[in-house]
Amino acid sequence: MYTIADQTGDWGMPSPYGHYPRGPGYIRMSLVFDTLLWKDTKGLVPDLASSWQFNKEENSYLFTLQKGVSWHDGQPFSARDVAFTFEYIKKHPYKWVDGSVVKRVEVINDHTVKLVLNKKYAPFLHNIAGTMPILPEHIMGNIDSPVTFRESVALIGTGPYKVVDYNKQQGTYLYQANSDYRMGRPIFDRIRFIKMRQEMYATALERGRINAGQVPGEIADSLRQKGFTVLAGPHDWVAKMTINHKKGILANRQFRHALAAAIDRQALVDICQRGFALAGGNGLLPSDNRWFSKVTDDDPYDLNRASRIIEGLGYVKKDRFYEKDGKLLQFELLMSGSGQRTQGHPGEREAELIRDQLALAGIKITLRSLDPKTLDAMIKNWKFDLALSGHGGLGGDPASVNRFIGGKSFNSSRYEKNKQLNVLMQQQTGETGEQKRKKLLGEIQELYAYEMPTLPLYYPTWFWAHDNSADLFYTNQGIAIGVPLPLNKLSFVDMDN
C-alpha cells in the first residue's frame, strides 16, 4: 500500500469528466486513464501510442498504437476508441483540451489512426496527445451527459490502476493495481490518497502512516537528515490577485497599476512564505522560466506612485482612505479559508497583509473567507472585486500563457480587450521555431504587464517529502498541460518488468 497525504481531500470523481479541473484532480484520473503520449523526466514518451509521425504538408499526425491493450473490463482497445474520443470532445468539451484543433480523425486499421489538424498548432503533442484521456467507445458511446455520469463503469480505463473506492465526503481514494498493464507491473498492489492536515505530515512520515506528502520548506532539511527524500519543485505555480477588470474603477488600467504599486510582493514572500518563493512579476511567468522575458511595466513597490495614480483619477484622501463623489474607495477581497488550501496557496495571512498594505495606500479592503471550490465558482461567475487564487501549468508548453490570459476558466484573466495581445497569442501557438516563439512570448508578456488584468504575487517553492519506496520525480514541463506535482504515474510502474 502506498499512501499519499493531501490537505484538501476531495478532487472529484477520478474520471475524465468527473475530476475537478485542477492538477490534483487530473493526477487522480491519470492513474486510471491513459493518453496517446506521456512525459517523463526528459520529455515525451509513448503511452497508448507506440510511435508517431508528423506530415507537414497535410498538417496531420499518424499514431501507431500499442497492441494487446485491454480496457479494465476486458474489452479490447483499438483505433476506434481514439477516433471516438476526439469526435466526442467536439460535442462534449473536455476542459483541459481544445478539441477544435482536430479537423478530422481517420482510422487506418485497428492499430493506426490519423489526426488531421485545422491549423498549425505547436503544442499539439504536449497539450492534446499528451493530455487527452482516451475514452472507451463501448461505454461512453451512449452517454449524452458525461459530466453527470457517475456509474462505476465511468471509471473503466486502460491505466495502471483501477478505482476500488472513492469517498467524496472523506476525501479519500483507493486504487488497485491493473495486473495486465502493458507498460509494466504496477509497483504497489494499492495506492491511496487520504485527507490529512499538513502539519501532521512529518510525524505521519516518520511513523510510516504515509509514504509521501507536500511539506513546509522549513522542515525539509530535518526530514532529509532523517533519511527521507525531499524534492524541491520548479516555480511553475503562481499565486495571484485576480481582479474583476469588468467592474467600476477596476476596469481602469491605470488603477490596476496603482494596486500593484501598493502591494509589496517581496514582503509576501518573506513574511507569508518564509522566503520559500519568488516574488511575482507583471509578465505572468517567473524569472527562472525558459520563456521568461523582462517587462517594462513591472510596478515595484512604491506607495507614492500609487497615490499619484489614484489622485490623478480624481480621488481625494479623507482621513485614512480615498473618496470620490462621496463614495469610499473600497473593495472586498475573497480568499480560501484556513486549513482548506495547499501549501503556497494564498490565504488568510496573505490577505491580511495585502489588506494592511492597501490601507497604507488609502484603499479600504474587507476580507471574506470561502472554501476553495466556492471561491473558484465566484471568480468564474464574476461575483467578486478582488480574489486570491493561483494555479500551476506555467512550466508546460507556453500555450498555457494563452489559456491563463484569454481562456474561459476561473484560472484565466479572461482578458480580451487588447486586440494586439489576442493576435500575438494566436501567432505563438502556430509557431514551431523556438526563437521566433520566444520573441512572440516576450511581446505577449510586455502587453500583459501593460494591461495587468491580474496581478501575479509570488511563485511558491514546493517541497515534497517521501520515504523512497517509489521513485518520485518532477515531470519535464509538468504532467499533461503542466501539472507541477511529483506524482507521475510512471513512478508507480516497474517499466523493466
Secondary structure, 3 states (H helix, E strand, C coil): CEEEEECCCCCECCCCCCECCCHHHHHHHHCCCCCCEEECCCCEEECCEEEEEEECCCCEEEEEECCCCECCCCCECCHHHHHHHHHHHHHCCCCCCCHHHEEEEEEEECCEEEEEECCCCCCHHHHHHCCCCCCCHHHHCCCCCHHHCCCHHHHCCCCCEEEEEEECCCCEEEEEECCCCCCCEECCCEEEEEECCHHHHHHHHHCCCCCEEEECHHHHHHHHHCCCEEEECCCCCEEEEEECCCCHHHHCHHHHHHHHHHCCHHHHHHHHCCCCEEECCCCCCCCCCCCCCCCCCCCCCCHHHHHHHHHHCCCEEECCEEEECCEECEEEEEEECCCCCCCCCCCHHHHHHHHHHHHHCCCEEEEEEECHHHHHHHHHCCCCCEEEEEECCCCCCCHHHHHHHHCCCCCCCCCCCCHHHHHHHHHHHCCCCHHHHHHHHHHHHHHHHHHCCEEEEEEECCEEEECCCCCCCCCCCCECCCECCCCCHHHHEECCC
